Amino acid sequence: MRVFDNDRQEWVGHERERQATALHDRDAVRQRAAWRGAVTVLAVCGLAFGTWALGWKDEPEPTAYLLAPQSPAADSQDVAGDPAAKSPTDGASAAADGLPRGFESLTDARGFRVAVPIGWSRSSLPGQGGIGVVNYRNYGGTLRLQVYEVSEPTPEASFRDFLDDTKVPKSPTFQKLSLEPVTEGQRLTYVTGRIDDEPDVGPWYVVDDRFEAVDGKPYAVVGYGSASTDRAEVRQLASNARAWFCPPGSLCPEPG
């Protein structure tokens, strides 16, 4: 007797039917085993993914590393006649115990060290010496500190020329108050009228120190104060600048 095998789409005999049935049962077993394997693999993968996902959510947030801003470099390209005022705190060192309150020791862009009141502005002009003429001013321009290299060979020669009206014309209100010796130089104090390029604040009181520095060259540090300024403040301004002055390329101990 023959029967129709639906899987094979053919007529088969009784013996062939038994063979077909055996093959069909074997294929069914293999398919069930394959499905079980696939399900197992998917289950393992799902478990692994779940574990990874949970672990990832427990990781801390990325840390943001904040970099401290770098201090601006010294103005190595500073040229004579720069119009922009600069903060004297650029390149400033920590104030030593010997500095009065409100002053800081700084290394200027021209290479010299000096003590200046904190927060003053800076400008420079051409000069005959290597550092030119450097000015520091308070807000409002009623106080000024000036630093420059003297063109004459000695402080004494420089003051002789300065006090000679034929060489250095002066304001009609110019009045010499004193000329006295100081360490390695001289100090001139005087009052004068209006100064070019400075605010018109009435008479100026001036303390002018000219001295020979450790490099053998003569320099000047000059304090200026308006008529409304305490003269002791102007004297302190010049004295602190002189005490802390160190010429470019030199090693100088800190006062005190």
C-alpha positions as CSV (number, residue, x, y, z in Angstrom):
1,M,0.0,0.0,0.0
2,R,1.3,3.4,-0.9
3,V,0.7,6.6,1.0
4,F,1.5,10.3,0.1
5,D,4.3,11.8,2.0
6,N,3.3,15.5,2.5
7,D,6.9,16.5,3.6
8,R,8.5,14.9,0.5
9,Q,5.6,15.5,-1.8
10,E,5.7,11.9,-3.2
11,W,3.9,8.6,-3.0
12,V,5.8,6.0,-0.9
13,G,5.3,2.4,0.1
14,H,4.8,0.9,3.5
15,E,8.5,0.4,4.1
16,R,9.4,3.8,2.7
17,E,6.7,5.3,5.0
18,R,8.4,3.9,8.0
19,Q,11.7,5.3,6.9
20,A,10.1,8.7,6.2
21,T,8.5,8.7,9.6
22,A,11.8,7.9,11.3
23,L,13.5,10.7,9.3
24,H,10.7,13.1,10.2
25,D,11.1,12.3,13.9
26,R,14.8,12.7,13.8
27,D,14.5,16.1,12.1
28,A,12.0,17.2,14.7
29,V,14.4,16.3,17.5
30,R,17.2,18.3,15.8
31,Q,15.0,21.3,15.3
32,R,13.9,21.3,19.0
33,A,17.6,21.0,20.1
34,A,18.6,23.9,17.8
35,W,15.8,26.1,19.2
36,R,16.8,25.3,22.8
37,G,20.4,26.2,22.0
38,A,19.4,29.5,20.4
39,V,17.2,30.4,23.3
40,T,20.0,29.6,25.7
41,V,22.5,31.8,23.8
42,L,20.0,34.7,23.7
43,A,19.3,34.3,27.4
44,V,23.1,34.5,28.2
45,C,23.5,37.5,26.0
46,G,20.6,39.2,27.6
47,L,21.9,38.6,31.1
48,A,25.4,39.9,30.1
49,F,23.9,43.0,28.6
50,G,21.8,43.7,31.6
51,T,24.7,43.3,33.9
52,W,26.9,45.7,31.8
53,A,24.1,48.2,31.6
54,L,23.5,48.3,35.3
55,G,27.2,48.5,36.0
56,W,27.6,51.4,33.5
57,K,24.8,53.4,35.2
58,D,26.6,53.1,38.5
59,E,29.9,54.6,37.1
60,P,30.6,58.2,38.5
61,E,30.2,61.2,36.2
62,P,33.4,62.1,34.3
63,T,35.5,64.5,36.3
64,A,36.0,68.0,34.9
65,Y,39.7,69.0,35.4
66,L,40.0,72.8,35.9
67,L,43.3,74.3,34.8
68,A,44.5,77.3,36.6
69,P,44.9,80.3,34.3
70,Q,48.5,81.0,33.5
71,S,50.0,84.1,34.5
72,P,50.6,86.5,31.6
73,A,54.2,86.5,30.4
74,A,56.4,89.5,31.0
75,D,56.1,92.0,28.3
76,S,59.3,91.1,26.5
77,Q,58.3,93.0,23.4
78,D,57.8,96.3,25.4
79,V,59.1,99.1,23.3
80,A,59.7,102.7,24.0
81,G,56.7,105.0,23.7
82,D,54.0,102.3,24.3
83,P,50.7,104.1,24.8
84,A,48.9,101.5,26.7
85,A,49.0,101.5,30.5
86,K,49.9,98.2,32.0
87,S,49.3,96.8,35.4
88,P,52.5,96.7,37.5
89,T,51.4,93.4,39.0
90,D,52.6,91.6,35.9
91,G,55.7,89.7,37.0
92,A,55.3,90.9,40.6
93,S,56.9,88.8,43.3
94,A,55.3,88.2,46.7
95,A,55.8,91.2,49.0
96,A,58.5,90.6,51.6
97,D,58.2,91.6,55.2
98,G,60.4,94.6,54.6
99,L,57.8,96.2,52.3
100,P,55.4,98.8,53.8
101,R,51.7,98.0,53.6
102,G,50.2,98.6,50.2
103,F,53.5,98.2,48.3
104,E,54.7,95.3,46.1
105,S,58.0,94.3,44.7
106,L,57.9,93.7,40.9
107,T,60.1,93.0,38.0
108,D,59.3,95.5,35.3
109,A,59.1,94.5,31.6
110,R,62.4,96.4,31.1
111,G,64.1,94.1,33.5
112,F,64.6,96.1,36.6
113,R,63.1,95.4,40.1
114,V,61.3,98.2,42.0
115,A,58.8,98.6,44.7
116,V,55.5,100.2,43.6
117,P,52.1,100.8,45.3
118,I,49.7,97.9,44.5
119,G,47.4,98.5,41.6
120,W,49.2,101.4,39.9
121,S,49.2,101.7,36.1
122,R,52.4,101.7,34.0
123,S,53.5,103.4,30.8
124,S,56.9,104.0,29.2
125,L,58.6,106.6,27.0
126,P,61.8,106.7,25.0
127,G,65.0,107.6,26.9
128,Q,68.7,107.8,26.4
129,G,69.4,104.9,28.8
130,G,68.7,101.2,28.1
131,I,65.5,101.0,30.1
132,G,64.0,104.2,28.7
133,V,61.7,106.2,31.0
134,V,59.1,104.1,32.9
135,N,56.2,105.8,34.8
136,Y,53.8,104.3,37.4
137,R,50.7,106.3,38.3
138,N,47.9,106.1,40.8
139,Y,44.3,106.3,39.8
140,G,43.6,110.0,39.0
141,G,47.3,110.8,38.3
142,T,47.9,112.8,41.5
143,L,51.0,110.6,42.4
144,R,53.7,109.3,40.0
145,L,56.8,107.3,40.3
146,Q,59.4,107.6,37.5
147,V,62.4,105.3,36.8
148,Y,65.0,105.9,34.2
149,E,68.8,105.5,33.5
150,V,70.7,108.8,33.9
151,S,72.5,109.9,30.8
152,E,75.3,111.8,32.7
153,P,78.3,109.8,34.0
154,T,77.5,110.4,37.7
155,P,74.5,111.5,39.8
156,E,76.4,114.6,40.8
157,A,77.0,115.6,37.2
158,S,73.4,114.9,36.4
159,F,72.1,117.3,39.1
160,R,74.6,120.0,38.1
161,D,73.1,119.9,34.6
162,F,69.6,119.7,35.9
163,L,70.0,122.7,38.2
164,D,71.7,124.8,35.4
165,D,68.9,126.9,33.9
166,T,70.9,127.3,30.7
167,K,70.8,123.6,30.2
168,V,67.4,122.7,31.7
169,P,64.8,125.4,31.5
170,K,62.3,125.3,34.4
171,S,58.9,126.6,35.4
172,P,58.9,130.1,36.9
173,T,57.5,128.5,40.0
174,F,60.4,126.1,40.4
175,Q,61.9,126.1,43.9
176,K,64.7,124.0,45.1
177,L,64.1,122.8,48.7
178,S,67.2,120.6,49.4
179,L,70.0,118.8,47.8
180,E,71.6,116.2,50.1
181,P,73.9,113.2,49.8
182,V,72.5,109.7,49.9
183,T,74.1,106.3,49.6
184,E,75.9,106.2,46.2
185,G,74.3,109.4,45.1
186,Q,72.2,112.5,45.8
187,R,68.6,113.5,46.6
188,L,67.0,116.7,45.3
189,T,63.6,117.9,46.6
190,Y,61.8,120.8,44.9
191,V,58.4,122.2,44.0
192,T,57.4,123.2,40.5
193,G,54.4,124.2,38.5
194,R,52.6,122.4,35.7
195,I,54.4,119.3,34.3
196,D,53.9,118.5,30.6
197,D,51.6,115.4,30.0
198,E,50.5,115.4,33.7
199,P,47.2,116.5,35.2
200,D,46.9,120.2,36.0
201,V,46.7,119.7,39.8
202,G,48.6,122.8,40.8
203,P,52.2,122.8,42.2
204,W,54.0,119.5,42.3
205,Y,56.2,118.3,45.2
206,V,59.1,116.2,43.8
207,V,61.7,113.9,45.5
208,D,64.4,113.0,43.0
209,D,67.0,110.3,43.9
210,R,69.9,109.8,41.5
211,F,72.4,107.1,42.4
212,E,74.9,104.5,41.1
213,A,73.4,101.0,41.1
214,V,75.2,97.7,41.5
215,D,75.9,97.5,37.8
216,G,77.9,100.7,38.0
217,K,75.4,102.8,36.0
218,P,73.6,105.9,37.4
219,Y,69.8,105.7,37.7
220,A,67.0,107.9,39.0
221,V,63.8,107.1,40.9
222,V,61.6,110.2,41.2
223,G,58.4,110.6,43.3
224,Y,55.8,113.2,42.3
225,G,52.8,114.4,44.4
226,S,50.2,117.0,43.8
227,A,49.7,119.9,46.2
228,S,47.0,118.0,47.9
229,T,49.2,115.0,48.6
230,D,51.0,114.5,51.9
231,R,54.7,115.1,51.3
232,A,55.6,112.3,53.6
233,E,53.8,110.0,51.2
234,V,55.9,111.2,48.3
235,R,59.1,110.8,50.2
236,Q,58.1,107.2,51.1
237,L,57.2,106.5,47.5
238,A,60.7,107.5,46.4
239,S,62.5,105.9,49.3
240,N,60.8,102.5,48.8
241,A,61.5,102.5,45.1
242,R,65.2,103.3,45.7
243,A,65.6,100.7,48.4
244,W,64.1,97.9,46.2
245,F,65.6,99.0,42.9
246,C,67.8,96.4,41.1
247,P,69.0,97.1,37.6
248,P,68.4,94.7,34.7
249,G,70.5,91.5,34.7
250,S,71.7,92.0,38.3
251,L,71.3,90.1,41.5
252,C,70.3,92.2,44.5
253,P,69.4,91.1,48.0
254,E,66.0,92.2,49.3
255,P,66.1,95.0,51.8
256,G,65.7,94.0,55.4
